[in-house]
Amino acid sequence: MQTENRTGTKNILFTHYGDNWIRGSERCLLDLMTNIDTKKYTPILWCNQPIMAQQARALGIKVFCSHFSILLGWQAPRFNVLNFLRLIKEAKQLITTLHIDIVHANSAVPCQWLNIAARQLHVPLLCQIHAIYPLRDRLTFGLYHVSKVVGVSQYVMRPFYQDNLPVSRRQVIPNGIDDKKLSQQALIDLHHGLNISCGTFVIAAVGSLIKRKGMDLIIDALALLLKKQLPMHLLIIGDGPEKEALTAQIASLGLQQQVTLLGEQDNVMGILRGTVNLFVSGAREEAFGLVFAEASLAGLAIVGPYIGGIPEVVKNNETGLLVSPENSFALSIAIEKLYQSPSLEYRLAKSGQKHILENFTIRHNAQQFEQTYQTLLQTPEVFSPWYTNTSWMTSLVHGCQRFMKRGQHHEA
């Protein structure tokens, strides 16, 4: 284990692998690095994204940017052993020269090479996961070898519970939002600019325009509501590969005047607070749902599917209405219910805002990570070989057998 640096703080090497954008997991990491107690911890970032590196440097964080590749990954090159060895060597150099005390991987991929480097240098490795990883990835990324796996929700941790990963090596720390920074965004009223009449009930959806976000389901729900002559307008905030398909869907339903694709926006909170009456999601899968926390902070009631990690953020019938997934009709009924009952909408919105401020702020998130870092630094067994506890291995073997049987069944 490394010693304290000359300022008396512990050095944390945050490592992130991802595409060259700033979305949910990137934003969470940037917020965490700027909100941990700098009297105790010094954040350093190692990533593969130029835009992430740029934003971290702007926050005064020391950054190292490299090309990351995945050994046995889903895309070519899948067997670049030389690059894998290079990453192990680079990781060991960074840990040694920067006097790193803890390594925090903000996604599973870097654990492939960090596992080896951190264990050889006796430095604890924490892996924070923001998504469900199938068995193949849990094995090839070495998630059963890390000192501790931290999931953003109970939902993403479910495979580790099923595999009986020791309790000491698993934890849930929900994402947190920077409520103070978000609340400082100026209110933006788009009614006049988009020619939306004052009596129109404005609903909003925020997220990447990809299939699993279910924007098409919300558009279908809006079409059902408009058939009832209800005055509504849908704002979709985000961009992505499904934009063309969504535009075609809007045109086919004749909703060009009732749906606005706003694209990516830097001031989402200002739009939600200044223009929107209700937040809606049609997600087909959601690991946590940071946008739900932000929508509740904005003082909006929520309608969404009962799926993934959403119920851990949105309390059904208390802070929002959750319906069956992949169901436009159910979405439309819930939206109409809140439109027809302003008192219910107000009660859910106020309760939701209180729920977020009490449970999902970045300060709360940072404090939980600080406690976990301290525990790892004081727990020698985090360096013990993975094979010293075999209870999870037995369950893992059984899981592999179930997986093989399912595959044989499908082939038959």
C-alpha positions in Angstrom: 0.0 0.0 0.0 1.3 3.4 -0.8 2.2 6.0 1.8 0.6 9.4 2.1 1.9 12.1 -0.2 3.6 15.2 1.1 0.3 17.1 1.4 -1.1 14.3 3.7 -3.9 13.3 1.3 -4.4 10.0 -0.3 -4.0 9.8 -4.1 -6.9 8.2 -6.1 -6.3 7.1 -9.7 -9.8 7.3 -11.3 -9.8 5.3 -14.6 -12.6 5.5 -17.2 -13.1 3.8 -20.5 -15.8 5.0 -22.9 -16.7 6.7 -26.2 -15.7 10.3 -26.8 -18.7 12.0 -25.1 -19.9 13.3 -21.8 -23.0 11.4 -20.7 -24.3 9.8 -17.5 -21.3 7.9 -16.2 -18.8 10.6 -17.3 -20.8 13.3 -15.7 -21.1 11.3 -12.4 -17.3 10.8 -12.4 -16.6 14.5 -13.0 -19.0 15.5 -10.2 -17.4 12.9 -7.8 -13.9 14.1 -8.5 -14.8 17.7 -7.8 -16.8 16.9 -4.7 -14.7 14.5 -2.7 -12.8 16.1 0.3 -9.6 17.4 -1.2 -8.1 17.6 2.3 -8.2 13.8 2.4 -8.1 12.7 -1.2 -6.4 14.0 -4.4 -8.1 12.8 -7.6 -6.1 11.9 -10.8 -7.7 10.8 -14.0 -6.6 8.2 -16.5 -9.0 7.8 -19.5 -9.2 7.2 -23.2 -11.6 10.1 -24.1 -10.1 13.5 -25.3 -13.3 15.3 -24.3 -13.3 13.8 -20.8 -9.7 14.7 -20.4 -10.4 18.3 -21.5 -13.2 18.8 -19.1 -11.3 17.2 -16.2 -8.3 19.4 -16.8 -10.6 22.5 -16.8 -11.5 21.4 -13.3 -7.9 21.5 -12.2 -7.5 17.7 -12.2 -4.3 16.0 -13.4 -5.1 13.9 -16.4 -3.4 11.1 -18.4 -5.0 10.0 -21.7 -4.2 6.7 -23.5 -5.6 4.4 -26.1 -7.5 1.6 -24.3 -8.2 -1.7 -26.0 -10.2 -4.8 -24.7 -8.7 -8.2 -24.7 -11.3 -10.8 -25.7 -13.7 -7.9 -26.5 -16.6 -7.8 -28.8 -14.9 -6.0 -31.6 -11.6 -6.4 -33.4 -8.8 -6.5 -32.5 -9.9 -9.1 -29.9 -6.5 -10.7 -29.2 -4.1 -7.8 -28.9 -2.0 -9.3 -26.1 0.8 -6.8 -26.7 -1.5 -3.9 -26.0 -2.9 -5.6 -23.0 0.6 -6.0 -21.6 1.3 -2.4 -22.4 -1.6 -1.3 -20.4 -0.5 -3.3 -17.4 2.9 -1.7 -17.6 1.5 1.8 -18.0 -0.9 1.2 -15.0 2.0 0.1 -12.8 4.1 3.1 -13.8 1.2 5.5 -13.0 0.5 3.8 -9.6 4.2 3.9 -8.7 5.3 7.3 -9.9 2.1 9.1 -8.7 2.1 7.3 -5.3 -1.4 6.0 -5.8 -3.2 4.7 -2.7 -6.5 3.6 -4.3 -7.5 2.8 -7.9 -11.2 3.6 -8.8 -12.3 2.2 -12.1 -15.4 4.0 -13.3 -16.3 1.2 -15.7 -15.6 -2.5 -15.8 -13.3 -2.6 -18.8 -10.1 -1.1 -17.2 -10.2 -3.8 -14.5 -8.8 -6.2 -17.1 -5.3 -4.7 -16.7 -5.8 -2.8 -13.4 -6.5 -6.1 -11.6 -3.0 -7.3 -12.3 -1.2 -4.0 -11.7 -3.0 -3.1 -8.5 -2.6 -6.6 -7.0 1.1 -6.7 -7.7 1.6 -3.3 -6.1 -0.8 -4.1 -3.2 -3.1 -1.2 -4.0 -6.9 -1.7 -3.5 -9.0 -1.6 -6.7 -12.6 -0.4 -6.6 -14.8 -1.0 -9.7 -17.9 1.2 -10.1 -20.4 -0.3 -12.5 -23.2 1.7 -14.2 -24.7 -1.2 -16.2 -25.6 -4.9 -16.2 -22.6 -7.0 -17.3 -23.3 -10.4 -18.7 -21.4 -13.4 -17.4 -18.8 -13.3 -20.2 -17.9 -9.7 -19.4 -17.8 -10.3 -15.7 -15.2 -13.0 -16.3 -13.1 -11.4 -19.0 -13.0 -8.0 -17.2 -12.0 -9.7 -13.9 -14.9 -8.3 -11.8 -14.6 -11.1 -9.3 -11.0 -10.3 -8.6 -11.4 -6.6 -7.6 -11.2 -5.4 -4.0 -14.8 -4.1 -4.2 -17.5 -3.9 -6.8 -19.7 -0.8 -6.3 -23.0 -0.6 -8.3 -25.1 2.4 -8.9 -28.3 0.4 -8.1 -29.4 -2.9 -6.7 -30.5 -3.7 -10.2 -27.0 -3.7 -11.7 -25.6 -5.6 -8.7 -28.1 -8.5 -9.1 -25.7 -10.9 -10.9 -23.2 -10.5 -8.1 -25.8 -11.4 -5.5 -26.8 -14.4 -7.6 -23.1 -15.5 -7.8 -22.6 -15.0 -4.0 -19.8 -12.6 -4.3 -18.7 -12.0 -0.7 -20.6 -9.2 1.0 -17.3 -7.5 1.9 -16.5 -7.1 -1.8 -19.8 -5.6 -3.0 -21.8 -2.5 -2.3 -24.4 -0.2 -3.7 -23.8 3.6 -3.9 -26.5 5.4 -5.8 -25.4 8.2 -8.2 -25.7 11.7 -7.0 -26.6 14.9 -8.8 -25.0 18.3 -8.1 -28.2 19.9 -6.9 -26.6 23.3 -6.1 -25.1 23.7 -9.5 -28.2 22.5 -11.4 -30.5 24.8 -9.4 -28.4 27.8 -10.5 -29.3 27.3 -14.2 -31.5 30.1 -15.3 -35.2 29.3 -16.1 -35.9 29.0 -19.8 -39.4 29.4 -21.1 -39.8 28.0 -24.6 -43.5 28.6 -25.0 -43.1 31.6 -27.2 -40.1 30.4 -29.2 -41.8 27.1 -30.0 -45.3 28.6 -30.5 -46.8 26.6 -27.6 -49.9 28.1 -26.1 -50.0 28.9 -22.4 -52.8 26.3 -21.8 -50.8 23.5 -23.3 -49.6 20.7 -21.0 -45.9 20.3 -21.8 -44.2 16.9 -21.2 -40.5 16.3 -21.6 -38.3 13.3 -22.2 -34.5 13.5 -21.8 -31.9 11.0 -23.1 -29.9 9.6 -26.0 -32.0 8.9 -29.0 -31.4 5.1 -29.0 -33.8 2.2 -29.0 -33.5 1.4 -25.3 -34.6 4.9 -24.2 -38.0 4.2 -25.7 -38.7 7.7 -27.2 -40.9 6.0 -29.8 -43.2 4.7 -27.1 -43.7 8.2 -25.7 -44.5 9.6 -29.2 -47.1 6.8 -29.5 -48.5 7.7 -26.1 -48.8 11.3 -27.1 -50.7 10.3 -30.2 -53.2 8.5 -28.1 -53.7 11.5 -25.8 -54.1 13.9 -28.7 -56.9 11.7 -30.1 -58.8 12.6 -26.9 -58.3 16.3 -27.7 -56.0 16.9 -24.8 -53.8 20.0 -25.3 -50.3 18.6 -25.1 -46.8 19.1 -26.5 -43.8 16.8 -26.2 -40.2 18.0 -25.9 -37.5 15.4 -26.6 -34.1 16.5 -25.4 -31.1 14.5 -26.7 -29.5 13.2 -29.8 -28.5 9.9 -31.3 -28.8 7.3 -34.1 -32.6 7.0 -33.8 -33.2 10.6 -34.6 -34.1 9.9 -38.3 -36.5 7.1 -37.3 -38.2 9.2 -34.7 -38.6 12.1 -37.2 -40.2 9.7 -39.6 -42.5 8.4 -36.9 -43.6 11.9 -35.9 -44.3 12.7 -39.5 -46.3 9.5 -40.1 -48.5 10.4 -37.1 -48.9 14.0 -38.2 -47.4 15.3 -34.9 -44.9 17.8 -36.4 -46.7 20.7 -34.5 -47.0 18.7 -31.2 -43.5 17.2 -30.9 -40.2 19.1 -30.8 -36.8 17.4 -31.1 -34.6 19.9 -29.2 -31.3 17.9 -29.6 -28.5 18.0 -27.0 -28.9 20.9 -24.5 -26.5 22.3 -21.9 -29.3 23.9 -19.9 -31.7 21.0 -19.4 -32.6 21.9 -15.8 -33.5 25.4 -16.9 -35.8 24.0 -19.6 -37.4 21.6 -17.2 -38.1 24.2 -14.6 -39.1 27.0 -17.0 -41.2 25.2 -19.6 -42.2 21.6 -18.6 -45.2 20.3 -16.6 -44.4 16.6 -16.5 -41.4 14.3 -17.1 -41.9 11.1 -19.0 -39.7 8.1 -19.8 -40.4 5.1 -22.0 -37.1 3.4 -21.3 -36.8 -0.3 -22.2 -33.8 -0.6 -19.9 -32.3 1.7 -17.3 -29.5 1.0 -14.8 -30.1 3.9 -12.6 -31.8 6.9 -14.3 -29.9 10.1 -13.4 -32.4 12.1 -15.5 -35.2 11.0 -13.1 -33.3 12.5 -10.2 -32.8 15.7 -12.1 -36.4 15.9 -13.2 -37.6 15.5 -9.6 -35.1 18.2 -8.5 -36.7 20.4 -11.1 -40.0 20.0 -9.3 -41.7 17.7 -11.8 -43.8 14.6 -11.2 -42.6 11.6 -13.2 -44.2 8.9 -15.4 -42.1 6.0 -16.5 -41.8 2.2 -16.7 -41.3 -0.1 -13.8 -38.0 -1.5 -15.0 -34.3 -1.7 -14.1 -33.1 0.7 -11.5 -35.9 3.2 -12.0 -38.0 2.0 -9.0 -34.9 2.7 -6.8 -35.1 6.4 -7.8 -38.8 6.9 -8.4 -41.2 5.7 -5.7 -44.4 4.6 -7.3 -47.4 6.6 -6.3 -45.2 8.7 -4.0 -42.9 10.6 -6.3 -44.2 9.5 -9.7 -46.3 6.9 -11.5 -44.6 3.7 -12.8 -46.3 1.6 -15.4 -45.6 -1.7 -17.2 -42.7 -1.5 -19.6 -43.0 -1.4 -23.4 -46.6 0.0 -23.0 -47.6 3.2 -24.7 -51.2 2.9 -23.7 -50.2 2.6 -20.0 -48.0 5.7 -20.4 -50.8 7.6 -21.9 -53.2 6.7 -19.1 -50.7 7.8 -16.4 -50.0 11.1 -18.2 -53.7 11.8 -18.5 -54.3 11.0 -14.8 -51.8 13.6 -13.8 -53.1 16.1 -16.4 -56.6 15.7 -15.0 -55.4 15.9 -11.3 -53.2 18.9 -10.7 -53.3 18.2 -7.0 -51.9 14.7 -7.4 -49.2 16.0 -9.8 -48.2 18.7 -7.3 -48.0 16.2 -4.4 -45.9 13.7 -6.4 -43.6 16.6 -7.6 -43.0 18.0 -4.1 -42.4 14.5 -2.6 -40.0 13.7 -5.4 -38.0 16.8 -4.9 -37.7 16.1 -1.1 -36.7 12.4 -1.9 -33.9 13.4 -4.2 -32.5 16.1 -1.8 -32.4 13.5 1.0 -30.9 10.6 -0.9 -29.4 11.4 -4.3 -27.2 14.5 -4.0 -23.5 14.5 -5.1 -22.5 15.3 -1.5 -24.2 12.2 -0.2 -22.6 10.2 -3.0 -19.1 11.6 -2.3 -19.4 10.9 1.4 -20.3 7.3 0.8 -17.3 6.8 -1.5 -15.0 8.5 1.0 -16.1 6.0 3.7 -15.6 3.1 1.3 -12.1 4.4 0.4 -11.2 4.5 4.1 -12.5 1.0 4.6 -10.4 -0.3 1.8 -7.3 1.4 3.0 -7.8 -0.2 6.5 -8.7 -3.7 5.3 -5.7 -5.9 4.4 -7.8 -8.8 3.1 -8.7 -6.7 0.0 -5.3 -8.0 -1.4 -6.0 -11.6 -0.6 -6.2 -13.9 -3.7 -9.6 -14.4 -5.2 -9.4 -18.1 -4.8 -9.3 -18.0 -0.9 -13.1 -17.7 -0.9 -14.7 -20.2 -3.1 -18.4 -19.9 -2.2 -19.0 -17.5 -5.0 -17.0 -19.7 -7.4 -19.4 -22.6 -6.7 -22.4 -20.4 -7.6 -20.6 -19.1 -10.6 -20.0 -22.6 -11.9 -23.8 -23.3 -11.4 -24.5 -20.1 -13.3 -22.3 -21.2 -16.2 -24.1 -24.6 -16.3 -27.5 -22.8 -16.4 -26.2 -20.6 -19.2 -25.0 -23.6 -21.2 -28.3 -25.4 -20.8 -30.2 -22.4 -22.0 -28.0 -22.3 -25.1 -28.5 -25.9 -25.8 -32.3 -25.4 -25.5 -32.3 -22.5 -28.0 -30.2 -24.5 -30.4 -32.7 -27.4 -30.2 
